Every structure is written in structure tokens, then in C-alpha cells.
Amino acid sequence: MDLEFIQAFSPLFAHLQGSSEEKLLKSPLGSTAYYIFLIKYFPTNFRIIAKAAKDAMGSNINLNKLVRGRQDLLELGFISQVLPLYGQIKENFDRETFLPIAPILTWQDNVDNLRGIISPENLEHRLELIEELQDTFRINFGKYGVKVENESITLFHSSRWLLYFLLYNVNDSKNVRMLLGALGSFRAPFIKYYEKTLASGLKAKIIYDPTTETSKERIDNLMKLKEKYDANIKIKTTPISHGTSRRIICDNMAIDGKKLVAFNSDLSYISTIYFQKEIIERMKNNFDTAFETSREVTMSNTIR
């Protein structure tokens, strides 16, 4: 059965589309095996994952491929790394302190790459296996996909992982408040994730920092969203620079993050995700105060 999961998922990772800003997986097979067995056996350790991969795939897999595959997943946003701060985490993560995004989201976001390569009937069978893996994901990683539900957790991650995480949990929120810097994630391929959340009916308030270096493409992408979902999105700028800080506040969680300027890649964020109601309310109030005193951005006064 483990081999079936590998066979269902491996073409998805093998056919990921790259761009000038994104590299493909260097070890698709290692990434597939690590991703699946992290989900199936969590909480787990690398020895257990390696044994399960070897039992299922024999000589086709080795430790180097698994290690490279894990790094690929982290860099491209399919997993994040838990930073075990003292006293923060009560849950058992064993030694593999990584969190995958939901299998169903991985599938839905990338399955178009397989159309024309794999028959519709075969894709339907693979989807059944993905849904089975998704059931395991819900059991092992909880309601929000990060194991914890009433506490806080600190992670090292990429923009894509965070956007996947928000997309997975968007149905539990009606509002999102975002304090951003240079609008780095408002570019291809990330812009489509914002559009999906707005299309679902989510209402967004965004404050961005006009003092940071922001390309015309990113501002144009943001304003196109504003034009298309005007009733659902309000955008303002603040004269007070918040540097590399990033905050995203939903109805049921708040994310307080920082971009590490020394990391010249998308894998460059450390964020704490809070699920404690009193912290969420405090962050909402702080954002709303800043939003009231910020300058509204419209199609006619966009800062470029």
C-alpha cells in the first residue's frame, strides 16, 4: 500500500513547473517518499521514514535522496520547520520537526501539470489515494495542519508554505488583516493564492510599507485584485516603516513573522502562529489602530 501512495504522488512532484525565480525539486523521488511517510507516521524520526521508504522502494531510494528531498520540500514550501522554543510546544514532534502542507492542497494546486500525461481515469484513482492520505493528515496534524490548536508554534518557512497554510484554513475565517513589507508574495506564482482566498469571500485589510523596494509588477498585481474584488479588499500604506516585520491576523489565528534579510531566497521567514484568543484580539486591535491612521490606496493614487 505504501508503494501505491508513492506511485500516486511521485509524478506530481516530478512534473512541478519551474520558473526563473523557482528551482525544481532535485530529488522528486526523495521528496515524495519523505512527504508521504512524514504524514503517515507523524510524530516520527528520520530512521523510521528511511526504513519505510526502503521497505517500499528498495534500491530506488537512499539516505542522500531523502535528505535532498526534505531540503527541496522545505525550499519550495511543501514543508516548514518547527523551531522548538523552550516552553512553547507541549505536543510530541519526535525528532523530525517538520510540518507538511495538506496533501489535498498539494494535489489541487499542481494536478494540472499531469493532465495530458496521465489519463483522467488514472488521475481519479490517484485522487482517491490522496484523499486517504488527507484523512491521515487530519488525524496526525489536527484542525489547522500544524498539530497545535490552542497554543502557539514558531516556524522557519517560505512564502509559499505560509500561503498554502492560509489557503487551507481560509474557510474558518471571514476576515484577514495583513501588515506587509515589499509585497514580495504578490508575484507569480504566489498571487494566485491570494486570488483564491478573495474569491472564497474572505475580506482583507492590507497595510504595506511604501518605503521598501517594491516592483511595479507587484503593485500592479495588488491593484488588479483590488479592482476585481473591490468589496472584499481595502489597501493602505503607512509612513511608519516596519522593516522586515510581517503580520497576518485571521479570526481564529494570528501570525507574527519576520523576513531574514541575510537569506537571499524565498525560504527566509521565521513566524510564530498564535491560537490564543487574547493574543489574537490584541493583535487585531493594534492593527485596526494602525489601519485607521494609514493612507488609503486607490487606483488613482497608487504609490509606484
C-alpha positions as CSV (number, residue, x, y, z in Angstrom):
1,M,0.0,0.0,0.0
2,D,2.9,2.4,0.8
3,L,4.2,1.9,-2.8
4,E,0.8,2.9,-4.2
5,F,1.0,6.2,-2.4
6,I,4.5,6.7,-3.8
7,Q,3.3,5.9,-7.3
8,A,0.3,8.2,-6.9
9,F,2.3,11.2,-5.7
10,S,5.7,10.9,-7.4
11,P,4.6,12.2,-10.9
12,L,3.1,15.3,-9.2
13,F,6.5,16.3,-7.7
14,A,8.4,15.1,-10.8
15,H,6.4,17.5,-13.1
16,L,6.4,20.6,-11.0
17,Q,6.7,23.6,-13.2
18,G,9.7,25.8,-12.6
19,S,10.4,29.5,-13.5
20,S,13.3,31.9,-13.4
21,E,12.6,32.5,-9.7
22,E,11.9,28.9,-8.6
23,K,14.0,25.8,-9.0
24,L,12.5,22.4,-9.5
25,L,12.9,19.5,-7.0
26,K,16.4,18.0,-7.2
27,S,15.2,14.7,-5.8
28,P,11.5,14.1,-6.7
29,L,11.5,10.5,-5.5
30,G,13.2,11.5,-2.2
31,S,10.7,14.4,-1.8
32,T,7.8,12.1,-2.5
33,A,8.9,9.4,0.0
34,Y,9.8,11.9,2.7
35,Y,6.5,13.8,2.3
36,I,4.3,10.7,2.4
37,F,6.0,9.0,5.3
38,L,6.2,12.2,7.4
39,I,2.4,12.4,7.1
40,K,1.7,8.7,7.7
41,Y,4.0,8.1,10.7
42,F,4.0,11.5,12.4
43,P,5.2,12.0,15.1
44,T,8.3,10.3,13.8
45,N,12.0,10.4,13.2
46,F,14.3,10.1,10.1
47,R,15.2,6.5,10.8
48,I,11.5,5.4,10.7
49,I,10.9,7.4,7.5
50,A,14.1,5.9,5.9
51,K,13.1,2.4,6.8
52,A,9.5,2.8,5.4
53,A,11.0,4.2,2.2
54,K,13.5,1.4,1.8
55,D,10.8,-1.2,2.5
56,A,8.5,0.3,-0.2
57,M,11.1,1.3,-2.8
58,G,14.1,-0.9,-2.3
59,S,17.3,0.2,-4.0
60,N,15.5,3.1,-5.8
61,I,15.8,5.2,-2.6
62,N,18.7,6.0,-0.3
63,L,19.5,8.4,2.6
64,N,21.0,11.0,0.3
65,K,17.9,11.2,-1.8
66,L,15.7,11.5,1.3
67,V,17.9,14.3,2.8
68,R,17.9,16.2,-0.5
69,G,14.2,15.6,-0.9
70,R,13.5,17.1,2.5
71,Q,15.5,20.2,1.7
72,D,13.7,20.5,-1.6
73,L,10.3,20.4,0.1
74,L,11.4,23.0,2.6
75,E,12.8,25.4,0.0
76,L,9.7,25.1,-2.3
77,G,7.2,25.4,0.6
78,F,5.8,21.9,0.9
79,I,7.0,21.7,4.5
80,S,8.0,24.1,7.2
81,Q,10.5,23.6,10.1
82,V,9.3,23.8,13.7
83,L,11.7,25.8,15.9
84,P,11.4,24.2,19.4
85,L,11.4,27.2,21.6
86,Y,11.6,26.4,25.3
87,G,8.2,26.0,27.0
88,Q,6.2,26.7,23.8
89,I,5.4,23.3,22.5
90,K,3.7,20.6,24.5
91,E,2.9,18.3,21.6
92,N,5.2,15.4,20.6
93,F,7.0,16.0,17.4
94,D,9.7,13.4,18.0
95,R,12.9,14.2,16.1
96,E,11.5,15.2,12.7
97,T,10.3,18.7,13.5
98,F,8.8,19.4,10.1
99,L,5.2,20.2,9.1
100,P,3.8,19.3,5.6
101,I,1.1,21.2,3.9
102,A,-2.2,19.3,3.3
103,P,-2.0,16.6,0.6
104,I,-5.3,17.6,-0.9
105,L,-3.9,21.2,-1.4
106,T,-0.7,19.9,-2.9
107,W,-2.7,17.8,-5.3
108,Q,-5.3,20.5,-6.3
109,D,-2.6,23.2,-6.8
110,N,-0.4,21.0,-9.1
111,V,-2.5,18.4,-10.7
112,D,-3.0,20.4,-13.9
113,N,0.7,19.6,-14.7
114,L,-0.3,16.0,-15.1
115,R,-3.3,16.4,-17.4
116,G,-2.4,15.1,-20.8
117,I,0.3,12.9,-19.3
118,I,-1.9,10.7,-17.1
119,S,-5.3,9.6,-18.2
120,P,-8.4,11.1,-16.4
121,E,-9.3,7.6,-15.1
122,N,-5.9,7.2,-13.6
123,L,-5.9,10.6,-12.1
124,E,-9.3,9.8,-10.5
125,H,-7.7,6.7,-8.9
126,R,-4.8,8.7,-7.6
127,L,-7.1,11.3,-6.1
128,E,-8.7,8.5,-4.1
129,L,-5.3,7.7,-2.6
130,I,-4.6,11.4,-2.0
131,E,-8.0,11.7,-0.1
132,E,-7.0,8.7,2.0
133,L,-3.7,10.4,2.8
134,Q,-5.6,13.6,3.6
135,D,-7.6,11.7,6.3
136,T,-4.3,10.6,7.9
137,F,-3.1,14.2,7.7
138,R,-6.2,15.5,9.6
139,I,-5.7,12.9,12.3
140,N,-1.9,13.5,12.8
141,F,-1.7,17.3,12.3
142,G,-5.0,18.5,13.7
143,K,-7.6,21.0,12.6
144,Y,-5.2,23.7,11.3
145,G,-2.5,21.4,10.0
146,V,0.2,22.4,12.5
147,K,-0.5,20.0,15.3
148,V,-1.3,22.7,17.9
149,E,-4.7,24.3,18.2
150,N,-4.8,26.3,21.4
151,E,-1.2,27.4,21.9
152,S,1.5,28.9,19.7
153,I,4.1,27.5,17.4
154,T,7.2,29.1,15.8
155,L,8.3,28.0,12.3
156,F,11.0,28.6,9.7
157,H,9.3,28.7,6.3
158,S,8.9,30.1,2.8
159,S,6.2,32.5,1.4
160,R,4.6,29.6,-0.4
161,W,4.2,27.5,2.7
162,L,2.5,30.4,4.5
163,L,0.1,31.0,1.6
164,Y,-0.7,27.3,1.5
165,F,-1.3,27.3,5.2
166,L,-3.7,30.3,4.9
167,L,-5.5,28.8,1.9
168,Y,-6.0,25.6,3.9
169,N,-7.6,27.5,6.8
170,V,-9.4,30.2,5.0
171,N,-12.8,28.6,5.4
172,D,-12.6,29.1,9.2
173,S,-12.2,32.9,8.8
174,K,-14.3,35.7,7.3
175,N,-11.6,38.4,7.7
176,V,-7.9,38.8,7.4
177,R,-5.6,41.7,8.3
178,M,-2.2,41.9,6.7
179,L,0.8,44.1,7.6
180,L,3.3,43.6,4.8
181,G,6.6,44.9,3.6
182,A,7.7,45.0,0.0
183,L,4.7,42.9,-1.3
184,G,7.2,40.1,-2.1
185,S,4.5,37.4,-2.4
186,F,2.3,39.5,-4.7
187,R,4.0,38.0,-7.8
188,A,3.8,34.8,-9.8
189,P,3.3,32.1,-8.8
190,F,2.1,33.3,-5.3
191,I,-0.5,35.8,-6.5
192,K,-3.0,33.1,-7.4
193,Y,-3.2,32.0,-3.7
194,Y,-4.4,35.5,-2.7
195,E,-7.0,35.4,-5.5
196,K,-8.3,32.1,-4.3
197,T,-8.8,33.4,-0.8
198,L,-10.6,36.5,-2.0
199,A,-12.7,34.5,-4.4
200,S,-13.9,32.4,-1.4
201,G,-15.5,35.6,0.1
202,L,-12.7,36.5,2.6
203,K,-12.5,40.2,3.4
204,A,-9.0,41.6,3.5
205,K,-7.4,44.7,5.0
206,I,-3.8,45.3,3.9
207,I,-1.2,47.8,5.1
208,Y,2.1,47.8,3.2
209,D,5.3,49.7,3.6
210,P,5.9,52.1,0.7
211,T,9.4,52.8,1.9
212,T,10.6,49.3,0.9
213,E,11.7,48.5,-2.6
214,T,8.6,47.2,-4.4
215,S,8.4,46.4,-8.1
216,K,5.8,47.8,-10.4
217,E,4.6,44.3,-11.2
218,R,3.7,43.5,-7.6
219,I,1.9,46.8,-7.1
220,D,0.0,46.2,-10.4
221,N,-0.9,42.7,-9.2
222,L,-2.2,44.0,-5.9
223,M,-4.3,46.7,-7.7
224,K,-5.7,44.2,-10.1
225,L,-7.0,42.3,-7.1
226,K,-8.4,45.5,-5.7
227,E,-10.2,46.2,-9.0
228,K,-11.6,42.7,-9.2
229,Y,-12.6,42.2,-5.6
230,D,-13.1,45.8,-4.6
231,A,-15.8,45.0,-2.0
232,N,-13.5,42.5,-0.3
233,I,-10.2,44.3,-0.1
234,K,-9.0,47.5,1.4
235,I,-5.4,48.7,0.9
236,K,-3.5,51.3,2.8
237,T,0.1,52.4,3.2
238,T,1.8,53.7,6.4
239,P,4.6,56.3,6.6
240,I,6.0,54.4,9.6
241,S,8.4,51.8,8.3
242,H,8.0,48.3,9.8
243,G,11.1,46.9,8.1
244,T,11.1,43.2,7.8
245,S,8.1,42.5,10.0
246,R,5.0,40.7,8.7
247,R,1.7,40.2,10.4
248,I,-1.3,38.3,9.3
249,I,-4.4,38.1,11.6
250,C,-7.4,35.9,10.9
251,D,-10.5,35.4,13.0
252,N,-9.0,32.3,14.7
253,M,-5.2,32.7,14.5
254,A,-2.5,35.4,14.2
255,I,0.8,35.2,12.5
256,D,3.7,37.4,13.6
257,G,6.7,37.0,11.3
258,K,10.0,38.4,10.2
259,K,11.9,38.1,7.0
260,L,15.6,37.3,7.5
261,V,17.4,39.7,5.2
262,A,20.6,37.6,5.1
263,F,18.7,34.8,3.3
264,N,18.5,35.6,-0.4
265,S,15.7,33.2,-1.2
266,D,12.0,32.6,-0.5
267,L,12.9,30.3,2.4
268,S,13.6,33.3,4.7
269,Y,10.9,33.7,7.2
270,I,10.5,33.0,10.9
271,S,7.0,33.2,12.2
272,T,5.0,32.5,15.3
273,I,1.4,31.3,14.8
274,Y,-0.8,32.1,17.8
275,F,-4.1,30.4,18.5
276,Q,-4.7,32.0,21.9
277,K,-7.8,34.2,21.7
278,E,-6.4,37.0,23.9
279,I,-3.3,37.4,21.8
280,I,-5.3,37.4,18.6
281,E,-7.7,40.1,19.9
282,R,-4.7,42.2,21.0
283,M,-3.1,42.0,17.6
284,K,-6.4,42.8,15.8
285,N,-6.8,45.9,17.9
286,N,-3.2,47.0,17.3
287,F,-3.7,46.5,13.5
288,D,-7.0,48.4,13.5
289,T,-5.4,51.4,15.2
290,A,-2.7,51.5,12.6
291,F,-5.2,51.0,9.8
292,E,-7.2,54.0,10.9
293,T,-4.2,56.3,10.7
294,S,-2.8,54.9,7.4
295,R,-3.3,56.3,3.9
296,E,-5.8,54.7,1.7
297,V,-4.6,53.4,-1.7
298,T,-6.9,53.7,-4.7
299,M,-6.4,53.2,-8.4
300,S,-5.7,56.9,-8.8
301,N,-3.2,57.4,-6.0
302,T,-1.2,54.2,-6.1
303,I,2.4,54.7,-5.0
304,R,4.7,53.4,-7.8
